Amino acid sequence: MDVRQLTYFVKLAETGNFTRAAEQLHIAQPALSIAIKKLESQLELPLFHRNDRKVMLTHEGSILLEHARLILQQMEDANIAMAELRGLEKGEVRLGLPSMLGSYFFPEILMGFKSQYPNLKLTIVEAGTQSIRKMLLNGELDLGIIHNADVPDSLATEHLINSQMVAVVGEGNPLAQQKTISFSDFFQHELVMFKQGYFHREFIDDVCHHHQFTPQIAFETNLLPMILKIVRNDFAITALLEMVTQHEQGLSAITFQQPVYLDIAIAWRKNGYLSVADRAFMEFVKQHCQ
């Protein structure tokens, strides 16, 4: 096996189509087909199930894909490290951010970092905690902001802030007069929630599982502006980080009788390479949080 073969193999596995994979690799389709057949011949194993429209990984192919992605990521890490030593790499930080933190906590941090390091590039991906963990493990992200719970062993984390999760209702809702609310009262109301995979939803699902509640989810969306509008217009209530209500009008925050605080952390791959840009960003964020 060589790096070129693994690159072709991964791209075909991701696209599931020889034509699309060849286009994205900027090679002719017959050349891709020959390269994949040669790889299968060398390994003496079938890597794909083929039909007219789509190719799918075999069991053997699925196992190779895990190793191939890791090898290609390590090669990329090595190239970045060597480029930095030559002084040729300006640097890029690929960061995963959940919606709420990306909207209310991190904008000032990102702008401050860019002001201090104008030649570094920031690439921000909005996603839920579960997706950010997967993208870190796959090498799609360098750093991610996640809920620091049930973290895979292959990720390292460092605490940044504790943030309170509160019930959120429209300011005209009768509940807005309450200072606290029980979980049982909260789950008697129709809810608008993020989809599964976001720490906001993980919190709700954990409470329901622990107390055996059945949530009445009337709306499910990953669009934070839509959630806020639904709550403002009193079509449903929700639970969000308290920082959201500190920046948004027309909403009231109600503390849960059993207060809920989330441990928000920055995460990275334990065995991954952190560039000079990544390390500079981590230090900048930690100083801001202190």
ChimeraX attribute file (.defattr): number of C-alpha atoms within 10 A of each C-alpha:
attribute: neighborCount
match mode: 1-to-1
recipient: residues
	/A:1	10
	/A:2	7
	/A:3	12
	/A:4	10
	/A:5	15
	/A:6	21
	/A:7	16
	/A:8	21
	/A:9	23
	/A:10	19
	/A:11	17
	/A:12	25
	/A:13	20
	/A:14	13
	/A:15	16
	/A:16	18
	/A:17	18
	/A:18	22
	/A:19	19
	/A:20	15
	/A:21	22
	/A:22	20
	/A:23	11
	/A:24	13
	/A:25	15
	/A:26	9
	/A:27	13
	/A:28	13
	/A:29	16
	/A:30	12
	/A:31	11
	/A:32	20
	/A:33	16
	/A:34	11
	/A:35	17
	/A:36	20
	/A:37	16
	/A:38	14
	/A:39	20
	/A:40	16
	/A:41	12
	/A:42	10
	/A:43	11
	/A:44	9
	/A:45	13
	/A:46	16
	/A:47	25
	/A:48	22
	/A:49	12
	/A:50	14
	/A:51	9
	/A:52	6
	/A:53	9
	/A:54	13
	/A:55	17
	/A:56	18
	/A:57	19
	/A:58	15
	/A:59	13
	/A:60	12
	/A:61	20
	/A:62	15
	/A:63	12
	/A:64	17
	/A:65	19
	/A:66	12
	/A:67	12
	/A:68	19
	/A:69	18
	/A:70	17
	/A:71	15
	/A:72	17
	/A:73	17
	/A:74	16
	/A:75	13
	/A:76	14
	/A:77	17
	/A:78	13
	/A:79	13
	/A:80	19
	/A:81	17
	/A:82	13
	/A:83	14
	/A:84	16
	/A:85	10
	/A:86	9
	/A:87	9
	/A:88	10
	/A:89	18
	/A:90	14
	/A:91	17
	/A:92	17
	/A:93	22
	/A:94	18
	/A:95	24
	/A:96	28
	/A:97	21
	/A:98	21
	/A:99	20
	/A:100	18
	/A:101	17
	/A:102	19
	/A:103	16
	/A:104	16
	/A:105	13
	/A:106	14
	/A:107	12
	/A:108	13
	/A:109	16
	/A:110	17
	/A:111	13
	/A:112	15
	/A:113	17
	/A:114	15
	/A:115	11
	/A:116	11
	/A:117	15
	/A:118	12
	/A:119	13
	/A:120	18
	/A:121	14
	/A:122	19
	/A:123	12
	/A:124	16
	/A:125	18
	/A:126	17
	/A:127	21
	/A:128	26
	/A:129	26
	/A:130	16
	/A:131	17
	/A:132	26
	/A:133	25
	/A:134	13
	/A:135	19
	/A:136	22
	/A:137	21
	/A:138	15
	/A:139	21
	/A:140	15
	/A:141	21
	/A:142	23
	/A:143	27
	/A:144	27
	/A:145	25
	/A:146	29
	/A:147	26
	/A:148	19
	/A:149	12
	/A:150	6
	/A:151	15
	/A:152	11
	/A:153	8
	/A:154	13
	/A:155	15
	/A:156	15
	/A:157	19
	/A:158	15
	/A:159	16
	/A:160	19
	/A:161	15
	/A:162	13
	/A:163	15
	/A:164	16
	/A:165	22
	/A:166	25
	/A:167	23
	/A:168	27
	/A:169	28
	/A:170	24
	/A:171	18
	/A:172	14
	/A:173	18
	/A:174	9
	/A:175	20
	/A:176	17
	/A:177	12
	/A:178	11
	/A:179	12
	/A:180	17
	/A:181	17
	/A:182	14
	/A:183	17
	/A:184	13
	/A:185	9
	/A:186	18
	/A:187	19
	/A:188	12
	/A:189	16
	/A:190	17
	/A:191	23
	/A:192	22
	/A:193	25
	/A:194	25
	/A:195	16
	/A:196	17
	/A:197	15
	/A:198	21
	/A:199	22
	/A:200	24
	/A:201	18
	/A:202	18
	/A:203	17
	/A:204	19
	/A:205	16
	/A:206	12
	/A:207	16
	/A:208	16
	/A:209	11
	/A:210	8
	/A:211	10
	/A:212	11
	/A:213	16
	/A:214	13
	/A:215	16
	/A:216	14
	/A:217	16
	/A:218	13
	/A:219	18
	/A:220	15
	/A:221	13
	/A:222	16
	/A:223	12
	/A:224	15
	/A:225	9
	/A:226	14
	/A:227	22
	/A:228	25
	/A:229	15
	/A:230	19
	/A:231	22
	/A:232	22
	/A:233	16
	/A:234	16
	/A:235	18
	/A:236	24
	/A:237	29
	/A:238	26
	/A:239	23
	/A:240	25
	/A:241	21
	/A:242	20
	/A:243	18
	/A:244	20
	/A:245	20
	/A:246	12
	/A:247	10
	/A:248	12
	/A:249	12
	/A:250	14
	/A:251	24
	/A:252	24
	/A:253	27
	/A:254	22
	/A:255	19
	/A:256	18
	/A:257	12
	/A:258	10
	/A:259	12
	/A:260	15
	/A:261	14
	/A:262	18
	/A:263	16
	/A:264	20
	/A:265	19
	/A:266	22
	/A:267	25
	/A:268	24
	/A:269	22
	/A:270	13
	/A:271	12
	/A:272	17
	/A:273	18
	/A:274	19
	/A:275	18
	/A:276	17
	/A:277	20
	/A:278	21
	/A:279	13
	/A:280	14
	/A:281	23
	/A:282	18
	/A:283	11
	/A:284	16
	/A:285	18
	/A:286	15
	/A:287	10
	/A:288	12
	/A:289	11
	/A:290	7
